Amino acid sequence: MELQTNYIIERKEVKHARININEERRVKLIIPESFSQDDISRLIAQKSGWIQKQLDFFGQEMCNPIELQPGQVLLFGEAYTPGIATSKNDLITSWYKETARNYFINRLAELSAIHNLKFNKFFVRDTKTKWGNCSREYNLSLNWRLIKAPKYVIDYVILHELTHTLILKHTQAFWLKLSIICPKYKEASNWLTKYGKSLL
């Protein structure tokens, strides 16, 4: 079988095969070392509908892309003029972190009270791998870069982590609870999947 040029095969010591598709529309197949070419062909055939759906999603053009003018930054998904020298990275990063901390603390308190979901401590993190986290001690953390996303996306991440204070793992019960308190969670999750890397 001849794969398309956007398909990548990576053999690993794993029990089950999985497929990842990124915003560049590259399809990565992570497969057990024992997989034959026939096994690969069957996997692609079985998942062809799902693969095409993901490719179509990433093939969509962003509606109303944000064009930042000199002196502007991205805040809550919109262009914003902070009134400081945006050309100085250290200065703008400090401004972002402080703005994020103030907004996150207030919004977290609001959503926690509304849905009666209690947490212990809160931290603003500087990471490029996670948007949020809930520890076993119910300490919550959010990535400061999330302040660049639309407010409904920020709410989704906050509610996602607050839901973990009830259900730590991503079980069916977790997603059901999240869907009740955050009806737009799929839309917000898709936004992060498609545009999240542009915030880093």
N, C-alpha and C positions, 0 to 999 in steps of 0.2 A: 504494500500500500504506500502511495506517495502522499505525504502530508502537504498541506498548504504552507506557504512561507511564513505565515503568522502563528504556526503551531510549533511549540517547543516541547520536547520530551525530556524529562528528568527522572532517572532511575534512582530510587532510594530504598533503604531498608525499612519499608513500611508495609503494613498488613493490607491496607486498602488503598485503591487508587483515588485521586482527587483531581479536580480541574479548577484552575484559577484563570480568570480573565481580567485584564487590567484596562485602564482608560485608553491605552494605546492599541487596544483591540488585539492584544497578543494572548493566545490560548496556551497555557502551560499545563501539561499533563504530568503530574507527579505519580509515578507508578512503581509497584514492587519490582525488584530486580528480576523476578521470575516471569514477568509478563512477556508473552510472545507477540509477534506482529499481529497475529489473529486476535489476541486478547485486546490489543490496542484498537484494532479496527472495530471490534464489537463494542468497546467502551464508547468510542466516538459516535457510533451508530445509535446506541442506546440514549446518549445524552445530546444528540444533535439538535433537538428542539430547544432544550435549555441553553445550549451553547449559542444558538442563533438569536435567542431572546436577549442574552447578555450582550452579544455583538451589536444588535440593533440599538440597545440602550446606550452603549458607549459611542455609537455612531451618530447619535442625535447632537445637533449643535446647541450650544448654550444660548438660551433666550436672553436678550437684553444684557450682553456682557458688560461688566463694569470697566469703564475706561478712567483710570486715575490721572488727574492732571498734576503738574508740579505742585508740591506742597500738600497733596492729598494722600490719605491712607484708606485702607479698607476697614470699615467698622460696621458690624451688624449687617454685613452683606451689601453695604452701600459706600459710596465715596464720601469721605469726611475730611475736613480741614482741622487738624488738631491745634494749630497755632504755635507749633514748635518746628525746629529745623528737621524736616523729615529726611534730609540727606545724611544726618548723623545717626548711624545704626544703633549705637549704644543708647542714645537719647530716646529714639523712637521705641526701642524695645522696652526700656524702662517705663515709658508712658503707656505702652500696650499692657504691660504686666500690672501696673497700678490700676488702670481702667478695668482690666479683666477681674482683678481681685475685688474691687468695689462692686461691680455689677454681679459677679457670681455669688458673693456672700449674701447680697440682698435678695437675689432671685432664688437662691437655694433655700433661704429661710422662708420665703413666700410659698414655694412649691411644697416644701416639707410640711408646713402648717396646713395647707389646703388639703393634702392627701394623707395627713397624719402618718408620715414616714419619718422616723427618727434616725439621726446619724450622730456620730461621736465628734470627730474633728474634721476640719476642712483644710485642704492645701491647694495652692496653685503650683502646677508642675511645668517644667520645661522639658518636653519630650517630643520626639518625632515618631513615636510608635503607637501611642494611645491618646484618645481624646478624653478619656475619663477612667476612673478606677474606684472600686469599693473594696476595702480590705476586709478580712475576717473580723476585725475589731470595729467595723462599720465606720472607718475613716474614709472620707471621700476626697478625691482629688480631680481637678480639671486642668486640661492643657490651656495655657494662656492664649495660644493661637486661636482657640475656639471663639474668642471675642470678635474675630473677623467674619464669622458665619452669621446668617440671618438668625433672628431671635428664636424662631420656632425650632431651628436646628439646635441651638443652645439648650432650649427647654427639653428637647428630646434626650440629649446627653445627660442632663441633670436628672431627669425622671428615670432614665435607664439605670443610672447609678443608685438612685434612691430605691428603685425596685429591688436592687440587689441586697438592700438591708432586710428585705423580707425573704427573698429567694436568691441564694448566692449564685447558683448555676443557671445556665441558659436552658431551662427545662420548658416544657409546654406550658406549665403553670406560670412561669416567668413571663413568657411572651403574651399570654392571655391577660395577665395583670397589667403589663405595659400598654397593651392595646386599649385597655379601658381608660387608663389615666392619661394616655398620650395617643389619641386617635390618628395623628399624622406621623406616627413613628416610622412607618415604611417610607413615606415621602422624604422625611428628614434623613433617614439612613441612606437612601439612594443619593441624596444631595451630597452627603459626606463621601460616599463611594466615588462619585463622579468628580467632585470639585475639591475634595479634602486636601489633596496634594498641593493645590495652588495656594493653600493657606500657610504652608510650612516655610 
